[in-house]
Amino acid sequence: MNEFIVTFQNTHTAMQAHKTVRKHYPECQLIPLPRALGNDCGLVLLIEESNLKNIRKLLEGNAISFENLYEKIETAKGAKYDKKS
């Protein structure tokens, strides 16, 4: 199953998004920003592809905006991230 990374403008928004999303999707994880995506000490959501559409709607419905969405692709050399719109 493919996973996606959702980035936010700040840690507070990431935490707010996680609190909102986990009520409906408890498998959603709040994780540190992967180094491949930046050197910041930020937090991101790790979500499953099967929940992607519904989580986007949930965030929009709660006026929680996200910055970027990345598909996490596992390779022999580690994870790589493909930016989506």
ChimeraX attribute file (.defattr): number of C-alpha atoms within 10 A of each C-alpha:
attribute: neighborCount
match mode: 1-to-1
recipient: residues
	/A:1	5
	/A:2	11
	/A:3	16
	/A:4	23
	/A:5	25
	/A:6	21
	/A:7	22
	/A:8	21
	/A:9	14
	/A:10	14
	/A:11	15
	/A:12	12
	/A:13	17
	/A:14	23
	/A:15	16
	/A:16	13
	/A:17	24
	/A:18	21
	/A:19	14
	/A:20	16
	/A:21	22
	/A:22	14
	/A:23	10
	/A:24	13
	/A:25	15
	/A:26	11
	/A:27	13
	/A:28	18
	/A:29	17
	/A:30	19
	/A:31	13
	/A:32	14
	/A:33	20
	/A:34	17
	/A:35	9
	/A:36	9
	/A:37	13
	/A:38	9
	/A:39	9
	/A:40	10
	/A:41	11
	/A:42	17
	/A:43	23
	/A:44	27
	/A:45	22
	/A:46	22
	/A:47	23
	/A:48	19
	/A:49	16
	/A:50	12
	/A:51	15
	/A:52	15
	/A:53	9
	/A:54	14
	/A:55	21
	/A:56	15
	/A:57	12
	/A:58	16
	/A:59	17
	/A:60	12
	/A:61	10
	/A:62	12
	/A:63	10
	/A:64	16
	/A:65	16
	/A:66	18
	/A:67	10
	/A:68	14
	/A:69	19
	/A:70	18
	/A:71	20
	/A:72	19
	/A:73	13
	/A:74	12
	/A:75	8
	/A:76	5
	/A:77	6
	/A:78	7
	/A:79	12
	/A:80	14
	/A:81	16
	/A:82	11
	/A:83	12
	/A:84	10
	/A:85	6
